[in-house]
């Protein structure tokens, strides 16, 4: 059984990994003509943008639900069940992001593009799993 200090350390590690994921690229797609779209938690960067490329944002702010779940994870150190709610919420957010990434990857391949997963998604997945283990341990300790 994991003790409370270890559980809190796991939650802290999950929060740090998830927060780091917010500033790293999540994925990128490269298209013909040298156009590359880099997606982050807070929108997109379009490199070598041609004149007829759509001007609006090409992705939602993936970071919003993750920030909410990070706050719940942190609150869970003091508030019963908040960490568990945050961890489960973040697991759901990662599931939704994964579905969107798979969809975007299919779109890139359909457009003869190249798709690459970034370190941001890797950090987010690892942070979510570590935070979940810590949240479950804190909940068990409280029971």
Secondary structure, 3 states (H helix, E strand, C coil): CCCHHHHHHHHHHHHHHHHHHCCCCCEEEECHHHCEEEEECCEEEEECCCCCCCCCCCCCCCHHHHHHHHHHHHHCCCCCCHHHHHHHHHHHHHHHHHHHHHHHHHHHHHCCCEEEECHHHHHHHHHHHHHHHHHHHHHHHHC
